[in-house]
Amino acid sequence: MGSIIAVGASWGGIHAVGVVLRGLPADLPVPVVIAQHRREDGGPSRMAETLGRRSAFAVVEASDKDVLEPGRAYLAPPGYHLLVERGSVSLSTDDYVRFSRPSIDVLFESVASAYGEDAVGVILTGASDDGAEGLASIHHVGGVTIVQEPSSAERRTMPDAALATGKDHRVLQLDEIAPFLVKVCA
């Protein structure tokens, strides 16, 4: 049974992440952590608010040392890597990884390390290969790994890169992902 869900997305991700969150019930007993590639223009971000309007989950922009709570989604702030420790998150301004900060690989690798076989990783639409290695890390420790069906992604580069790792990831249509997550985490 999954104890945490990690989601990675880039180009087209606001829609895709919104579809996944909308399908998750507020009483799902696990937290969700999200790395969505985004601009670092220094202005206020409304992404958490936008995603929260589409979800029964409370969606918040993660702060350093937030305690992870079930029924909440924690979004990596622009310009920060989001890392997970068992039960909490931390933020980092370490170097860009695959030209990204937040990096999906960094998030997923920390989730794999902290939660092992209790981790669930989801790669959605995107125009880079960020996330492929991190998802393979979750797979390697026995976690559940899911990739959006590439032909249904707004940009298929990210799902294709995840599948090219040769790992046996579950490939699902976007609208099939949330019901599957409910099954593995309920």
C-alpha positions as CSV (number, residue, x, y, z in Angstrom):
1,M,0.0,0.0,0.0
2,G,1.3,3.4,-0.9
3,S,2.1,5.9,1.9
4,I,3.0,8.9,-0.3
5,I,2.3,9.9,-3.9
6,A,4.9,11.9,-5.8
7,V,3.8,13.6,-9.1
8,G,6.1,15.1,-11.7
9,A,5.0,17.2,-14.7
10,S,6.2,20.0,-17.0
11,W,4.6,21.3,-20.2
12,G,0.8,20.8,-20.0
13,G,1.2,19.8,-16.3
14,I,-1.3,22.2,-14.8
15,H,-4.1,20.6,-16.6
16,A,-2.8,17.0,-16.1
17,V,-2.0,17.5,-12.4
18,G,-5.5,19.1,-12.0
19,V,-7.2,16.0,-13.5
20,V,-5.3,13.7,-11.1
21,L,-6.0,15.8,-8.0
22,R,-9.6,16.2,-8.9
23,G,-10.0,12.4,-8.9
24,L,-8.6,12.0,-5.4
25,P,-10.9,12.0,-2.4
26,A,-10.2,14.4,0.5
27,D,-10.0,11.4,2.8
28,L,-7.3,9.6,0.9
29,P,-4.9,8.6,3.8
30,V,-1.7,9.8,2.1
31,P,-0.1,13.1,1.2
32,V,0.8,14.1,-2.4
33,V,4.0,15.9,-3.3
34,I,4.3,17.7,-6.7
35,A,7.2,18.9,-8.8
36,Q,5.8,21.0,-11.6
37,H,8.4,22.8,-13.8
38,R,7.6,26.5,-13.6
39,R,9.1,29.9,-14.2
40,E,11.2,31.7,-11.6
41,D,10.1,35.3,-12.2
42,G,10.0,36.2,-8.5
43,G,6.4,37.2,-8.7
44,P,3.6,35.7,-6.6
45,S,2.5,32.2,-7.7
46,R,-1.1,31.2,-7.9
47,M,-0.5,27.7,-9.0
48,A,-1.4,26.1,-5.6
49,E,-4.6,28.1,-5.5
50,T,-5.4,27.2,-9.1
51,L,-4.9,23.5,-8.5
52,G,-6.7,23.7,-5.1
53,R,-9.9,24.9,-6.9
54,R,-9.8,21.7,-8.9
55,S,-9.3,19.4,-6.0
56,A,-10.9,18.0,-2.8
57,F,-7.3,18.1,-1.5
58,A,-5.9,21.2,0.1
59,V,-3.1,22.3,-2.2
60,V,-0.3,24.4,-0.7
61,E,3.0,25.6,-1.8
62,A,5.5,23.7,0.3
63,S,7.5,25.5,3.0
64,D,10.7,24.2,4.5
65,K,10.1,21.6,7.3
66,D,6.4,21.3,6.6
67,V,5.0,18.1,8.2
68,L,3.3,15.9,5.6
69,E,-0.4,15.4,6.3
70,P,-2.9,13.1,4.5
71,G,-5.4,14.8,2.2
72,R,-2.9,17.6,1.4
73,A,-0.9,18.2,-1.7
74,Y,2.5,20.0,-1.4
75,L,3.7,21.9,-4.5
76,A,7.4,22.7,-4.9
77,P,7.8,26.5,-5.0
78,P,9.4,28.1,-8.0
79,G,13.2,28.1,-7.7
80,Y,13.4,25.3,-5.1
81,H,13.9,21.6,-5.1
82,L,11.4,19.8,-3.0
83,L,12.8,16.9,-0.9
84,V,11.0,14.5,1.2
85,E,12.1,12.9,4.5
86,R,9.8,10.4,6.2
87,G,6.9,12.6,7.4
88,S,8.2,16.0,6.3
89,V,9.6,18.1,3.4
90,S,12.6,20.3,3.0
91,L,13.5,22.9,0.3
92,S,16.8,23.3,-1.4
93,T,18.4,25.9,-3.7
94,D,21.1,23.4,-4.9
95,D,22.1,23.5,-8.5
96,Y,19.6,22.9,-11.3
97,V,19.1,19.3,-12.3
98,R,18.3,18.7,-16.0
99,F,17.9,22.5,-16.3
100,S,15.2,22.5,-13.7
101,R,14.6,23.7,-10.1
102,P,12.4,22.2,-8.9
103,S,13.6,18.9,-10.4
104,I,11.3,15.9,-10.6
105,D,14.4,13.6,-10.3
106,V,15.4,15.2,-7.0
107,L,11.9,14.9,-5.6
108,F,11.4,11.3,-6.7
109,E,14.9,10.1,-5.5
110,S,14.2,11.6,-2.1
111,V,10.8,9.9,-2.0
112,A,12.4,6.6,-2.9
113,S,15.0,7.0,-0.2
114,A,12.5,8.0,2.5
115,Y,9.6,5.7,1.7
116,G,11.0,2.7,-0.3
117,E,8.3,0.2,-1.3
118,D,5.6,2.5,0.2
119,A,6.3,5.2,-2.5
120,V,4.1,5.9,-5.5
121,G,5.5,7.9,-8.4
122,V,3.6,9.4,-11.3
123,I,5.1,11.0,-14.4
124,L,2.8,13.2,-16.5
125,T,3.2,15.3,-19.6
126,G,6.3,17.2,-20.2
127,A,8.9,18.4,-22.7
128,S,12.1,17.1,-21.0
129,D,13.5,13.9,-19.6
130,D,13.5,15.1,-16.0
131,G,11.8,12.5,-13.8
132,A,12.8,9.4,-15.7
133,E,15.7,8.5,-13.4
134,G,13.8,9.4,-10.3
135,L,10.9,7.2,-11.3
136,A,13.3,4.4,-12.0
137,S,14.6,4.9,-8.4
138,I,11.1,4.4,-7.0
139,H,10.7,1.3,-9.1
140,H,14.1,0.0,-7.9
141,V,13.0,0.1,-4.2
142,G,9.8,-1.7,-5.0
143,G,7.4,1.3,-5.1
144,V,4.5,1.7,-7.5
145,T,5.4,3.6,-10.7
146,I,2.9,5.1,-13.2
147,V,3.4,6.9,-16.5
148,Q,0.8,8.8,-18.4
149,E,0.1,7.2,-21.7
150,P,2.4,9.2,-24.0
151,S,-0.1,9.6,-26.8
152,S,-2.5,11.3,-24.4
153,A,0.1,13.8,-23.0
154,E,0.3,17.3,-24.3
155,R,4.0,16.8,-24.6
156,R,5.1,13.2,-24.7
157,T,8.9,13.6,-24.1
158,M,8.7,13.1,-20.3
159,P,6.5,10.0,-20.4
160,D,8.6,8.5,-23.3
161,A,11.8,9.1,-21.4
162,A,10.4,7.4,-18.3
163,L,9.4,4.4,-20.4
164,A,12.8,4.3,-22.1
165,T,14.5,3.4,-18.8
166,G,13.3,-0.1,-19.5
167,K,11.5,-0.4,-16.1
168,D,8.0,-2.0,-16.0
169,H,6.0,1.1,-15.2
170,R,2.2,1.0,-15.3
171,V,1.0,3.1,-18.3
172,L,-2.4,4.7,-17.9
173,Q,-4.6,7.2,-19.6
174,L,-4.8,10.5,-17.7
175,D,-8.3,9.8,-16.4
176,E,-7.3,6.3,-15.2
177,I,-4.5,7.5,-12.9
178,A,-6.5,8.9,-10.0
179,P,-8.8,5.8,-9.6
180,F,-5.6,3.6,-9.7
181,L,-4.0,5.8,-7.0
182,V,-7.1,5.4,-4.8
183,K,-6.8,1.6,-5.1
184,V,-3.1,1.4,-4.2
185,C,-3.3,4.0,-1.4
186,A,-6.7,3.4,0.2
